[in-house]
Amino acid sequence: MIRVLLVDDHPVVRAGYLRLLTQDQDIEVVAEANNADQGYQAYVTHAPDVTITDLSMPGVGGLGLLQKILAREATARVLVCSMYDSTSVVQRAMQTGAMGFVSKNAQPEELVRAVHAVFRGENFATPGLNDELAAGVQTDEASRIASLTSREYEIFRLLAQGNSVAECADVMHLSQKTISNHQTQIKEKLQVSTLAAMVHLAQRHQVIEGQSSV
């Protein structure tokens, strides 16, 4: 039996996953959570075989959860399922340590296939995403985003969502001075001079909700 933890801030989405996954007699959903903090606590409590997480959630996002889980257990099997499926986002998730990535635009059975593949220790990406990753499709902007460290990427995401420096500091458990320093470094790496430009860049590459990817 494959024991699964679901982490997504939308109850309707989790309910859909639950119905879909439990149709497979080899899968059991052992816990659900609606944010990264709850997801981590559920992981510690239930020790699931596979964790399925969204990327965009209030507070620390799915990548932050992924990092915390892997820091606790380096061999953890985490599968990302997100509507943001641009090449740069998929690459970031896989580089951070996700074993699989399923687009929310994929056919439902892809999620079941992904759970089985990740449980077996195999990497998995939705067909189409696999082709782009293999081809190394990447723009100059995507390359800049990929150059961000994991911490910088999370701060980039939070700032682009409209969080203030103080709010970012609270979410990341860092000082405001540290966040401000990171903000300066992020702008330099992304080659943007204003917050508005940062937001537009994040939207173009589906780091946050907005315009479609380039």
C-alpha positions as CSV (number, residue, x, y, z in Angstrom):
1,M,0.0,0.0,0.0
2,I,1.3,3.4,-1.0
3,R,0.7,5.9,1.9
4,V,0.1,9.4,0.5
5,L,0.0,12.9,2.1
6,L,-1.9,15.7,0.2
7,V,-0.8,19.3,0.7
8,D,-2.9,22.0,-1.1
9,D,-4.6,25.1,0.1
10,H,-7.8,24.4,-1.9
11,P,-10.1,21.9,-0.2
12,V,-11.9,21.2,-3.5
13,V,-8.6,20.2,-5.1
14,R,-7.7,17.9,-2.2
15,A,-11.1,16.3,-2.4
16,G,-10.6,15.7,-6.1
17,Y,-7.2,14.1,-5.5
18,L,-8.6,12.0,-2.7
19,R,-11.4,10.6,-4.9
20,L,-9.0,9.9,-7.8
21,L,-6.2,8.3,-5.8
22,T,-8.4,6.1,-3.6
23,Q,-9.9,4.5,-6.7
24,D,-6.5,2.8,-7.0
25,Q,-6.5,-0.1,-4.5
26,D,-2.8,0.3,-3.9
27,I,-3.0,3.9,-2.7
28,E,-4.2,5.2,0.7
29,V,-4.4,8.9,1.6
30,V,-3.2,9.0,5.2
31,A,-3.4,12.8,5.8
32,E,-4.2,16.2,4.3
33,A,-2.9,19.7,4.9
34,N,-3.7,23.2,3.6
35,N,-0.3,24.9,4.0
36,A,3.4,24.1,4.2
37,D,3.5,24.2,8.1
38,Q,0.6,21.8,8.5
39,G,2.1,19.7,5.7
40,Y,5.4,19.4,7.5
41,Q,3.7,18.4,10.8
42,A,1.6,15.9,8.9
43,Y,4.8,14.5,7.3
44,V,6.5,14.1,10.7
45,T,3.4,12.5,12.2
46,H,2.4,10.1,9.4
47,A,5.7,9.4,7.6
48,P,4.0,9.0,4.2
49,D,5.6,7.1,1.3
50,V,4.8,9.9,-1.1
51,T,3.9,13.6,-0.4
52,I,2.0,15.5,-3.1
53,T,2.2,19.2,-2.7
54,D,1.1,22.3,-4.6
55,L,3.7,25.1,-5.1
56,S,1.7,28.3,-4.5
57,M,0.3,28.4,-1.0
58,P,-0.1,31.1,1.7
59,G,3.1,31.7,3.6
60,V,6.0,29.4,2.7
61,G,5.2,27.6,-0.5
62,G,5.6,24.1,-1.7
63,L,9.3,24.5,-2.4
64,G,9.8,25.6,1.2
65,L,7.9,22.5,2.4
66,L,10.0,20.3,0.0
67,Q,13.2,21.7,1.5
68,K,12.1,21.1,5.1
69,I,11.0,17.5,4.3
70,L,14.3,16.7,2.6
71,A,16.3,18.3,5.4
72,R,14.5,15.8,7.7
73,E,14.7,12.8,5.4
74,A,17.0,13.1,2.4
75,T,15.3,10.1,0.7
76,A,11.8,11.5,1.0
77,R,9.6,11.1,-2.1
78,V,7.9,14.3,-3.0
79,L,5.6,14.9,-6.0
80,V,4.7,18.5,-7.1
81,C,1.3,19.0,-8.7
82,S,0.8,22.6,-9.8
83,M,-0.9,24.8,-12.4
84,Y,2.3,26.7,-12.9
85,D,4.2,24.4,-15.3
86,S,6.6,26.6,-17.2
87,T,10.0,25.0,-17.8
88,S,11.7,27.3,-15.2
89,V,9.2,26.3,-12.5
90,V,9.5,22.6,-13.3
91,Q,13.3,22.8,-13.3
92,R,13.3,24.7,-10.0
93,A,11.1,22.0,-8.4
94,M,13.3,19.2,-9.6
95,Q,16.5,20.9,-8.7
96,T,15.2,21.5,-5.2
97,G,14.6,17.8,-4.9
98,A,11.1,16.9,-6.1
99,M,11.0,13.4,-7.7
100,G,8.1,14.3,-9.9
101,F,6.1,17.1,-11.4
102,V,2.5,16.8,-12.6
103,S,0.7,19.7,-14.3
104,K,-2.8,20.4,-13.0
105,N,-3.7,20.6,-16.7
106,A,-2.7,17.0,-17.2
107,Q,-5.1,14.1,-17.5
108,P,-6.2,12.8,-14.1
109,E,-4.6,9.4,-14.6
110,E,-1.2,11.1,-14.8
111,L,-1.3,11.8,-11.1
112,V,-1.9,8.1,-10.3
113,R,0.9,7.1,-12.6
114,A,3.2,9.7,-11.0
115,V,2.5,8.4,-7.5
116,H,3.4,4.9,-8.5
117,A,6.6,6.0,-10.4
118,V,7.8,8.2,-7.5
119,F,7.1,5.4,-5.0
120,R,9.3,3.1,-7.1
121,G,12.1,5.7,-6.8
122,E,11.7,7.0,-10.4
123,N,11.6,10.6,-11.6
124,F,8.4,11.6,-13.3
125,A,7.2,14.6,-15.3
126,T,4.0,15.1,-17.2
127,P,4.4,14.2,-20.9
128,G,5.4,17.4,-22.8
129,L,7.1,18.8,-19.7
130,N,9.6,15.9,-20.0
131,D,10.3,16.9,-23.6
132,E,11.0,20.5,-22.7
133,L,13.3,19.5,-19.8
134,A,15.2,17.1,-22.0
135,A,15.7,19.7,-24.7
136,G,16.9,22.2,-22.1
137,V,14.4,24.8,-23.2
138,Q,15.3,28.0,-21.4
139,T,15.2,31.7,-22.1
140,D,17.7,34.3,-20.7
141,E,15.1,35.3,-18.2
142,A,14.5,31.7,-17.1
143,S,18.3,31.3,-16.7
144,R,18.4,34.2,-14.4
145,I,15.5,32.8,-12.3
146,A,17.4,29.4,-12.2
147,S,20.5,31.2,-10.8
148,L,18.6,32.2,-7.6
149,T,19.3,30.1,-4.5
150,S,16.4,28.3,-2.9
151,R,16.1,31.0,-0.3
152,E,16.3,33.8,-2.9
153,Y,13.6,32.1,-5.0
154,E,11.2,31.8,-2.1
155,I,11.7,35.5,-1.2
156,F,11.3,36.4,-4.9
157,R,8.0,34.5,-5.0
158,L,6.8,36.2,-1.7
159,L,7.7,39.7,-2.9
160,A,6.2,39.2,-6.3
161,Q,2.9,38.1,-4.6
162,G,2.8,41.5,-2.9
163,N,4.2,40.7,0.5
164,S,6.2,43.5,2.2
165,V,9.7,43.1,3.5
166,A,8.3,42.8,7.0
167,E,5.8,40.1,6.0
168,C,8.5,38.2,4.1
169,A,10.7,38.3,7.2
170,D,7.9,36.9,9.3
171,V,7.2,34.1,6.9
172,M,10.8,33.2,6.4
173,H,11.8,33.7,10.1
174,L,14.6,36.1,9.1
175,S,15.3,39.7,9.9
176,Q,14.0,42.5,7.8
177,K,17.6,43.5,7.1
178,T,18.4,40.1,5.8
179,I,15.3,40.2,3.5
180,S,16.3,43.6,2.2
181,N,19.8,42.4,1.4
182,H,18.4,39.4,-0.4
183,Q,15.9,41.6,-2.3
184,T,18.9,43.7,-3.6
185,Q,20.7,40.5,-4.7
186,I,17.6,39.1,-6.3
187,K,17.1,42.3,-8.4
188,E,20.7,42.2,-9.5
189,K,20.5,38.5,-10.5
190,L,17.2,39.0,-12.3
191,Q,18.4,42.3,-13.9
192,V,15.3,44.3,-12.7
193,S,15.3,47.6,-11.0
194,T,11.8,47.9,-9.7
195,L,9.3,45.7,-7.8
196,A,6.9,46.1,-10.7
197,A,9.4,44.6,-13.1
198,M,10.0,41.8,-10.7
199,V,6.3,41.1,-10.5
200,H,5.9,41.0,-14.3
201,L,8.9,38.7,-14.6
202,A,7.3,36.3,-12.0
203,Q,4.0,36.4,-13.9
204,R,5.6,35.7,-17.3
205,H,7.3,32.6,-15.9
206,Q,4.4,31.4,-13.8
207,V,6.2,31.8,-10.5
208,I,3.0,33.6,-9.4
209,E,-0.5,33.9,-11.0
210,G,-0.7,36.3,-13.9
211,Q,0.2,36.4,-17.6
212,S,1.0,33.2,-19.4
213,S,4.6,32.0,-19.7
214,V,6.9,33.2,-22.5
